[in-house]
Amino acid sequence: MNGDDTLGVDRRTFLMSATASAALVSPAARGTAAPGGAATPFRSLDRPKGKNRTMSASALSKARLDRMHDILAGYIDRGQIPGLVALVSRRGEVHLDALGTLTAGGKSPMQPDTIFRIASMTKPITAAAAMILIEECKLRLDEPVDRLLPELANRKVLKRLDGPLDDTVPAKRPISVRDLLTFRMGFGLMFAPPDAYPILKAANDLQIGMGPPAPATAPAPDEWIRRLGTLPLMHQPGKKWMYNTGSDVLAVLIRRASGQPFESFLRERIFDPLGMKDTAFSVPAERISRLATSYWTNFQSGAFEVYDPAENGQWSRPPASPSGAGGLVSTADDYLAFSQMMLNKGKLGSARILSRPSVELMTTDQLTPEQKATSGLTEGSFESHGWGFGVSIVTRRTELAGSVGMYGWDGGLGTSWRADPAENLTGILLTQRMWTSPNGPDVYLDFWASLYQSIDD
């Protein structure tokens, strides 16, 4: 493996920022690759999952999907990525490519049911879980979170982002559930070295979760929210989009509102009804051989190294605090079930997870022009996109890939998902190489361009 994606930043900066688990970029800016291997034939979306069956490809061009296969395989042949699973679904037809190997230089091939750490692709699922409780009137969008999260009551806000932690003013209003869903709670990731500001150093010292997913280091939910409550906010609630932390707060809120552990609520209300049997916050011993090894580029040496192994790795045992922002593992088939439920306006088969209005609200841009002007993971990231509840939304078509209204998100450990209602299309790319740029790797660009050029009408 080479280190050709290394940035001119040090490791500490990266750990603080580069894997905020996703980047808000144009939908065409995603993909990843792996070595050779034959594409799985088209199959139906029927669940429970069964053996794939060949069917005609009226919605997708077989010749152009072969082109996508060759393009993705090139990344593996060049040694840039150990392996990947790429899935394209349109109008009930599914194409799945499993390429490369589970480990760099290994012999075990990628399989359609390989398990990946999906990082920030966890966020849309967490948002859907919150919407279930809003539908049941156990939560309300604009109520303060203080009732269930008293640790976050009576917030103080920094006068200056770079100021001392005791130089604050009172928050003008409480944090609401809507603030958490839209990432406007006033606290979140910053793309700077971990000690660049006093608030960042304090958050890192308290292990609040300001870098790449690391489930082994997080404190238990009640302790985590207690620690967060000792810090001032970076901005007034509702004023600025700040990435990531809102989803982790939602996980604690869902736990308290439902009276269940967060992971149990997801299993009972989303995963089991949709048949997502491999989606969880850890991988049991009997399935660990299906978990791909996770890699990253060491920013000191430039070497391509293991970030997390399968055996005895961080996802080989249940975490103390399941992260609603980036903790899940999943498979292409499992995440397709979630995506198709969203495209079907809350229902898959006989399972109704959400109402149509809830899905429509989740996938509607919630940000104001003023918030877009001062927010984003990269410069100009909101010029053609918005943010709903846990998902990015295309608001202006600027790329081959992505109709207006397409939504989804990416995971900084090497995964990407989009659902396009206008095309009744889902794309899922699962790789095991951590991002080294907030814009995503070239293979993302090539995957999404290849996906959309395969549309055959």
C-alpha positions as CSV (number, residue, x, y, z in Angstrom):
1,M,0.0,0.0,0.0
2,N,1.2,3.5,-0.7
3,G,0.7,6.7,1.2
4,D,-0.3,8.9,-1.7
5,D,-3.2,10.5,0.1
6,T,-1.1,11.9,2.9
7,L,-1.9,15.5,3.7
8,G,0.4,18.2,4.9
9,V,-0.9,18.0,8.4
10,D,0.3,16.3,11.5
11,R,-1.3,13.3,13.2
12,R,-2.8,15.3,16.0
13,T,-4.6,17.6,13.6
14,F,-6.0,14.6,11.8
15,L,-7.2,12.8,14.9
16,M,-9.0,16.0,15.8
17,S,-10.6,16.7,12.5
18,A,-10.0,14.8,9.3
19,T,-12.2,12.0,10.3
20,A,-15.1,14.0,11.5
21,S,-16.5,10.8,9.9
22,A,-17.8,12.5,6.8
23,A,-17.4,15.5,4.5
24,L,-20.2,17.6,3.1
25,V,-19.4,17.7,-0.5
26,S,-21.0,17.3,-3.9
27,P,-22.7,13.9,-4.2
28,A,-20.4,13.0,-7.1
29,A,-17.5,13.3,-4.6
30,R,-17.6,9.8,-3.2
31,G,-16.3,6.2,-4.0
32,T,-13.6,3.6,-3.2
33,A,-12.0,0.7,-4.8
34,A,-10.7,-2.9,-4.6
35,P,-9.0,-5.5,-6.8
36,G,-10.6,-7.9,-9.2
37,G,-13.7,-10.0,-8.7
38,A,-16.9,-10.7,-10.6
39,A,-20.0,-8.6,-10.0
40,T,-22.9,-10.2,-8.2
41,P,-25.8,-10.4,-10.7
42,F,-28.9,-8.3,-10.5
43,R,-31.4,-9.4,-7.8
44,S,-34.6,-8.5,-6.3
45,L,-35.1,-6.4,-3.1
46,D,-37.3,-9.1,-1.5
47,R,-36.6,-9.7,2.1
48,P,-35.7,-11.9,4.0
49,K,-32.5,-12.1,2.1
50,G,-31.9,-15.1,-0.1
51,K,-29.7,-16.3,-2.9
52,N,-29.3,-13.7,-5.6
53,R,-31.2,-14.4,-8.8
54,T,-30.4,-13.1,-12.3
55,M,-32.9,-10.7,-13.8
56,S,-33.1,-8.3,-16.7
57,A,-31.5,-4.9,-16.2
58,S,-34.0,-2.5,-17.7
59,A,-33.2,0.2,-15.1
60,L,-29.4,-0.1,-15.2
61,S,-27.0,-0.7,-18.1
62,K,-25.1,-3.9,-17.7
63,A,-22.3,-2.6,-20.0
64,R,-21.9,0.6,-18.0
65,L,-22.0,-1.3,-14.7
66,D,-19.1,-3.4,-16.1
67,R,-17.3,-0.1,-16.7
68,M,-17.9,0.9,-13.0
69,H,-16.5,-2.5,-12.0
70,D,-13.3,-1.9,-14.0
71,I,-12.8,1.6,-12.6
72,L,-13.2,0.5,-9.0
73,A,-11.0,-2.6,-9.6
74,G,-8.3,-0.2,-10.7
75,Y,-8.0,1.2,-7.3
76,I,-7.2,-2.2,-5.9
77,D,-4.9,-3.2,-8.7
78,R,-2.9,0.0,-8.0
79,G,-2.7,-0.9,-4.3
80,Q,-4.7,2.1,-3.1
81,I,-7.5,0.2,-1.3
82,P,-7.5,-3.4,0.0
83,G,-11.2,-4.1,-0.9
84,L,-14.7,-2.8,-1.2
85,V,-18.3,-3.7,-1.6
86,A,-20.3,-1.5,-4.0
87,L,-24.1,-1.7,-4.3
88,V,-26.4,0.0,-6.8
89,S,-30.2,-0.4,-6.6
90,R,-32.7,1.1,-8.9
91,R,-36.4,0.3,-9.3
92,G,-36.1,-3.0,-7.5
93,E,-33.0,-4.1,-9.4
94,V,-29.8,-4.5,-7.4
95,H,-26.2,-4.8,-8.6
96,L,-23.5,-5.7,-6.0
97,D,-19.8,-5.8,-6.6
98,A,-17.5,-7.4,-3.9
99,L,-13.8,-6.7,-4.8
100,G,-10.4,-7.2,-3.2
101,T,-9.6,-8.7,0.2
102,L,-10.6,-8.2,3.8
103,T,-7.0,-7.3,4.8
104,A,-4.2,-5.7,2.8
105,G,-2.1,-8.4,1.2
106,G,-4.5,-11.1,2.6
107,K,-6.1,-14.0,0.8
108,S,-9.7,-13.8,2.2
109,P,-11.8,-12.1,-0.5
110,M,-14.4,-9.5,0.1
111,Q,-17.9,-11.0,0.2
112,P,-21.3,-9.4,-0.3
113,D,-21.9,-9.9,3.4
114,T,-18.6,-8.4,4.6
115,I,-19.1,-6.2,7.7
116,F,-17.7,-2.6,7.7
117,R,-17.5,0.1,10.3
118,I,-19.9,2.6,8.8
119,A,-18.9,5.6,11.1
120,S,-21.1,8.6,10.3
121,M,-23.6,6.6,8.2
122,T,-24.8,5.9,11.8
123,K,-26.2,9.4,12.0
124,P,-29.3,8.9,9.6
125,I,-30.3,5.9,11.7
126,T,-30.0,7.8,14.9
127,A,-32.2,10.6,13.4
128,A,-34.8,8.0,12.4
129,A,-34.8,6.6,15.9
130,A,-35.5,10.0,17.3
131,M,-38.3,10.5,14.8
132,I,-40.0,7.3,16.1
133,L,-40.1,8.8,19.6
134,I,-41.4,12.1,18.2
135,E,-44.2,10.3,16.5
136,E,-45.1,8.6,19.8
137,C,-45.1,12.0,21.5
138,K,-42.3,10.9,23.9
139,L,-40.2,13.7,22.4
140,R,-41.2,17.0,20.8
141,L,-39.1,18.8,18.2
142,D,-39.0,22.2,19.8
143,E,-39.1,21.2,23.5
144,P,-35.9,21.9,25.5
145,V,-33.9,18.8,26.2
146,D,-33.6,19.8,29.8
147,R,-36.5,17.5,30.9
148,L,-34.6,14.4,30.0
149,L,-31.0,15.8,29.9
150,P,-30.8,18.1,33.0
151,E,-27.0,18.0,32.5
152,L,-27.5,20.4,29.6
153,A,-29.8,22.8,31.3
154,N,-28.8,26.4,32.0
155,R,-26.1,26.5,29.4
156,K,-23.3,29.0,29.3
157,V,-21.8,30.1,25.9
158,L,-18.3,31.3,25.2
159,K,-17.9,35.0,24.5
160,R,-15.1,34.1,22.1
161,L,-14.4,30.7,20.6
162,D,-10.7,31.1,21.5
163,G,-11.4,32.5,24.9
164,P,-11.0,31.0,28.4
165,L,-13.7,28.5,29.5
166,D,-15.0,30.9,32.2
167,D,-15.4,33.9,29.9
168,T,-19.1,33.2,29.1
169,V,-22.6,34.6,28.7
170,P,-25.9,32.8,29.5
171,A,-27.5,30.9,26.6
172,K,-30.3,32.9,25.1
173,R,-32.5,29.8,25.1
174,P,-32.3,26.1,25.9
175,I,-31.1,23.4,23.5
176,S,-34.0,21.8,21.7
177,V,-34.5,18.3,20.1
178,R,-34.6,20.1,16.7
179,D,-31.2,21.6,17.5
180,L,-29.7,18.1,18.0
181,L,-31.2,16.7,14.8
182,T,-30.0,19.7,12.7
183,F,-26.6,20.0,14.4
184,R,-27.4,23.5,15.8
185,M,-27.0,22.8,19.5
186,G,-24.0,25.1,19.7
187,F,-21.3,22.5,20.1
188,G,-19.5,20.2,17.7
189,L,-16.3,19.2,15.9
190,M,-13.8,21.8,14.9
191,F,-11.2,21.2,12.2
192,A,-8.1,22.2,14.1
193,P,-5.4,20.6,16.2
194,P,-6.8,19.2,19.5
195,D,-5.2,22.0,21.6
196,A,-5.8,24.9,19.2
197,Y,-8.5,26.4,21.5
198,P,-9.1,26.0,25.3
199,I,-12.6,24.5,24.6
200,L,-11.1,21.8,22.2
201,K,-8.4,20.9,24.7
202,A,-11.0,20.5,27.5
203,A,-13.3,18.4,25.3
204,N,-10.5,16.1,24.3
205,D,-9.3,15.8,27.9
206,L,-12.8,14.7,28.8
207,Q,-13.0,12.2,25.9
208,I,-16.2,13.9,24.5
209,G,-15.5,12.4,21.1
210,M,-13.9,15.0,18.9
211,G,-12.0,12.8,16.5
212,P,-12.3,9.5,14.6
213,P,-14.7,6.9,16.0
214,A,-13.0,5.1,19.0
215,P,-15.7,3.1,20.9
216,A,-13.2,1.6,23.4
217,T,-12.4,5.1,24.9
218,A,-15.9,6.5,25.4
219,P,-17.3,6.7,28.9
220,A,-20.8,5.3,29.7
221,P,-23.7,7.4,28.5
222,D,-24.6,9.1,31.8
223,E,-21.0,9.9,32.5
224,W,-20.5,11.1,28.9
225,I,-23.4,13.6,29.1
226,R,-22.3,14.7,32.6
227,R,-18.8,15.6,31.2
228,L,-20.3,17.4,28.2
229,G,-22.5,19.4,30.6
230,T,-19.4,20.8,32.4
231,L,-18.3,22.6,29.2
232,P,-19.7,25.8,27.9
233,L,-21.2,25.9,24.4
234,M,-19.2,27.2,21.5
235,H,-22.1,29.1,20.0
236,Q,-25.6,30.1,21.0
237,P,-28.2,27.3,20.5
238,G,-29.8,27.4,17.0
239,K,-27.3,29.8,15.5
240,K,-24.6,27.7,13.8
241,W,-24.3,24.3,12.2
242,M,-21.6,22.3,14.0
243,Y,-20.9,18.7,13.1
244,N,-21.3,15.4,15.0
245,T,-21.9,16.0,18.7
246,G,-25.7,16.4,18.3
247,S,-26.0,12.8,17.2
248,D,-24.2,11.5,20.3
249,V,-26.4,13.6,22.5
250,L,-29.4,12.2,20.7
251,A,-28.3,8.7,21.6
252,V,-28.4,9.5,25.3
253,L,-31.8,11.3,24.8
254,I,-33.3,8.3,23.0
255,R,-32.1,6.1,25.8
256,R,-33.8,8.1,28.4
257,A,-37.0,8.8,26.5
258,S,-37.5,5.2,25.5
259,G,-36.4,3.7,28.8
260,Q,-34.2,1.3,26.9
261,P,-30.5,1.1,26.1
262,F,-29.9,2.9,22.8
263,E,-28.7,-0.2,21.1
264,S,-31.8,-2.2,22.2
265,F,-34.1,0.5,20.9
266,L,-32.4,0.4,17.5
267,R,-32.6,-3.4,17.4
268,E,-36.2,-3.6,18.4
269,R,-37.6,-0.6,16.4
270,I,-35.4,-0.5,13.3
271,F,-33.0,-3.4,12.7
272,D,-35.2,-6.4,13.5
273,P,-38.2,-5.1,11.5
274,L,-36.0,-4.4,8.5
275,G,-34.0,-7.6,8.7
276,M,-30.7,-5.8,9.4
277,K,-29.2,-8.7,11.2
278,D,-25.6,-7.7,11.0
279,T,-26.0,-4.0,12.0
280,A,-24.9,-3.3,15.5
281,F,-22.3,-1.5,17.7
282,S,-20.0,-4.5,17.8
283,V,-19.4,-7.8,16.0
284,P,-19.9,-11.1,17.9
285,A,-17.1,-13.7,17.9
286,E,-18.9,-16.0,15.5
287,R,-19.0,-13.2,12.8
288,I,-15.7,-11.5,13.4
289,S,-14.1,-13.3,10.4
290,R,-16.5,-11.2,8.2
291,L,-15.3,-7.9,9.6
292,A,-12.9,-6.0,7.3
293,T,-9.7,-4.7,8.8
294,S,-9.7,-0.8,9.0
295,Y,-6.8,1.2,7.7
296,W,-5.6,4.8,7.7
297,T,-2.5,6.8,6.5
298,N,-0.1,7.6,9.3
299,F,0.5,11.4,9.0
300,Q,3.9,11.3,10.6
301,S,5.4,8.5,8.5
302,G,3.0,8.5,5.5
303,A,2.7,4.7,5.9
304,F,-0.5,2.8,5.2
305,E,-1.3,1.2,8.6
306,V,-4.0,-0.7,10.5
307,Y,-6.4,1.6,12.3
308,D,-8.5,-1.2,13.8
309,P,-8.1,-4.9,13.4
310,A,-11.0,-7.4,13.3
311,E,-9.7,-9.8,16.0
312,N,-9.5,-8.0,19.4
313,G,-10.2,-4.7,17.8
314,Q,-12.5,-1.9,19.2
315,W,-15.6,-3.3,17.4
316,S,-15.0,-6.8,18.7
317,R,-16.8,-6.1,22.0
318,P,-19.8,-4.0,23.0
319,P,-18.8,-0.3,23.8
320,A,-19.6,1.3,27.1
321,S,-21.4,4.1,25.2
322,P,-22.8,3.3,21.8
323,S,-22.2,6.3,19.6
324,G,-25.1,7.7,17.7
325,A,-22.7,9.7,15.6
326,G,-20.4,7.0,14.4
327,G,-20.5,3.7,16.2
328,L,-22.3,1.2,14.0
329,V,-21.1,-1.7,11.8
330,S,-23.2,-2.9,8.9
331,T,-23.3,-4.6,5.5
332,A,-24.4,-3.4,2.1
333,D,-27.5,-5.5,2.2
334,D,-28.5,-4.3,5.6
335,Y,-28.0,-0.6,4.8
336,L,-29.9,-1.1,1.5
337,A,-32.9,-2.1,3.7
338,F,-32.7,1.1,5.6
339,S,-32.3,3.1,2.4
340,Q,-35.3,1.5,0.7
341,M,-37.4,2.1,3.8
342,M,-36.5,5.8,3.5
343,L,-37.2,5.8,-0.3
344,N,-40.6,4.1,0.4
345,K,-41.5,6.9,2.8
346,G,-41.0,4.9,6.0
347,K,-42.0,1.4,5.1
348,L,-40.4,-1.8,3.8
349,G,-42.6,-4.7,3.1
350,S,-45.0,-5.0,6.0
351,A,-42.7,-3.1,8.4
352,R,-43.8,0.5,8.9
353,I,-40.9,2.3,10.7
354,L,-41.8,5.9,10.2
355,S,-44.7,7.9,8.7
356,R,-44.4,9.5,5.3
357,P,-44.5,13.0,6.8
358,S,-41.6,12.1,9.1
359,V,-39.4,11.0,6.2
360,E,-40.3,14.1,4.3
361,L,-39.4,16.3,7.2
362,M,-36.1,14.4,7.8
363,T,-35.1,14.9,4.1
364,T,-36.1,18.6,3.9
365,D,-33.3,21.3,4.2
366,Q,-33.5,22.9,7.6
367,L,-30.8,25.4,7.4
368,T,-31.2,29.2,6.9
369,P,-29.1,31.1,4.3
370,E,-27.4,32.8,7.2
371,Q,-26.4,29.5,8.8
372,K,-25.2,28.1,5.5
373,A,-23.0,31.2,5.0
374,T,-21.1,30.5,8.2
375,S,-21.1,26.7,8.4
376,G,-19.9,23.6,6.7
377,L,-17.1,21.1,6.8
378,T,-15.4,22.6,3.7
379,E,-15.5,25.9,2.0
380,G,-18.7,26.2,-0.1
381,S,-20.1,22.9,1.2
382,F,-23.6,24.3,1.6
383,E,-23.7,26.1,-1.8
384,S,-25.4,23.1,-3.4
385,H,-26.5,21.2,-0.3
386,G,-28.6,21.5,2.8
387,W,-29.0,19.6,6.0
388,G,-32.1,17.9,7.3
389,F,-32.3,15.5,10.2
390,G,-29.1,13.4,10.1
391,V,-28.7,13.7,6.3
392,S,-27.2,16.0,3.7
393,I,-29.6,17.0,0.9
394,V,-28.9,18.2,-2.7
395,T,-30.5,21.6,-3.2
396,R,-28.9,22.5,-6.5
397,R,-27.7,20.2,-9.2
398,T,-24.0,20.9,-10.0
399,E,-22.7,17.3,-10.7
400,L,-23.5,14.3,-12.8
401,A,-24.3,12.4,-9.7
402,G,-27.3,13.5,-7.7
403,S,-30.8,14.9,-8.5
404,V,-32.2,17.8,-6.4
405,G,-33.6,16.1,-3.3
406,M,-31.1,13.3,-3.2
407,Y,-30.0,12.7,0.4
408,G,-27.6,10.6,2.4
409,W,-24.2,10.8,4.2
410,D,-20.7,9.3,4.4
411,G,-18.6,7.6,7.0
412,G,-15.0,8.8,7.5
413,L,-13.7,5.3,7.9
414,G,-14.4,4.7,4.2
415,T,-18.1,4.4,3.5
416,S,-20.8,6.4,1.5
417,W,-24.6,6.2,1.0
418,R,-27.1,8.2,-1.1
419,A,-30.8,7.7,-1.8
420,D,-32.2,9.5,-4.8
421,P,-36.1,9.7,-4.8
422,A,-36.3,11.1,-8.3
423,E,-34.5,8.1,-9.7
424,N,-35.7,5.6,-7.1
425,L,-32.0,4.8,-6.7
426,T,-29.7,3.8,-3.8
427,G,-25.9,3.8,-4.0
428,I,-23.7,2.3,-1.2
429,L,-20.0,2.1,-1.2
430,L,-18.2,0.3,1.7
431,T,-14.4,0.3,2.0
432,Q,-12.0,0.0,4.9
433,R,-9.7,2.9,4.2
434,M,-10.1,6.0,6.4
435,W,-10.4,9.3,4.6
436,T,-7.4,11.6,4.5
437,S,-9.2,14.6,3.2
438,P,-12.4,16.3,4.2
439,N,-13.4,16.2,0.5
440,G,-13.3,12.5,0.3
441,P,-11.0,10.3,-1.9
442,D,-11.1,10.1,-5.7
443,V,-12.6,6.7,-5.6
444,Y,-15.8,8.3,-4.2
445,L,-15.9,10.7,-7.1
446,D,-15.5,7.7,-9.5
447,F,-18.1,5.5,-7.8
448,W,-20.8,8.2,-7.9
449,A,-20.0,9.2,-11.5
450,S,-20.0,5.6,-12.5
451,L,-23.2,4.9,-10.7
452,Y,-25.1,7.7,-12.5
453,Q,-23.8,7.0,-15.9
454,S,-25.2,3.5,-15.6
455,I,-28.8,4.8,-15.6
456,D,-30.4,3.4,-18.8
457,D,-33.3,5.6,-19.6
